[in-house]
Amino acid sequence: MTKEPLVKGTFETKKGKEIVITGTHVLNVVACVAALMLVIVLLQWWRTGEHLPFEILLCLVPAIVSGGYNLVKWLRARR
């Protein structure tokens, strides 16, 4: 595995500061969206009583787990 970021882009703020967007940032956004989607699906399941489709869990859980792993790494680095 290489140390190069998966996706690299730049964003310039109004103050002229340049922010680099890497693959880790993209993965964290995907993990947040997946967690939100899982909450919405669970609320629908709670309201209707129908069982969750297994395919939804298969898609959402890995993204949430990898985002959680990134969060733990970030918290340890901040110590």
C-alpha angles and dihedrals in degrees: 000000000000128000092230116114117253094230124015124190136146132229123193118211125216089259090057097254114143118223119197116216114206136180091268091061091050091049091051091052090049090049092051092049090047091051091050091048091050091052091050092049091048091050090051090049090050092050098044101030093224118137120255117258108250092223092063092054091046090057100040105041098061091052091049092048093050091047090050090051090053090049092053091048091050093049092050091049091052093058 
